[in-house]
Amino acid sequence: MSADGAWKITIATPMGPQEVTAHIKVDGSSFTGRTESAMGSQDISGAVDGDTLTWSADITSPMPLTLDFTAKVAGDSMTGTVKLGMFGNSTMTGVRV
């Protein structure tokens, strides 16, 4: 499994779909990258376990929250869940761009 590259990720949130572009570079059992969205950009890093990526991102808008991502990569797509802090879990999908 190689998750290297750019991904367009859509998160189903209570405020409607939110889109993020993630640039990912895998190095063994970890990865680094950068996300970009309408709310800004930030560096990310996480773990790789087989075909699964996990990472967290802190956001400040519309309120401070930590988002915890778990995504399974299959070819040029990814699916998974995002823990939205006190708002529970949501689904996410992604396609390599």
Order of alpha helices (4+ residues) and beta strands (2+ residues): beta-beta-beta-beta-beta-beta-beta-beta
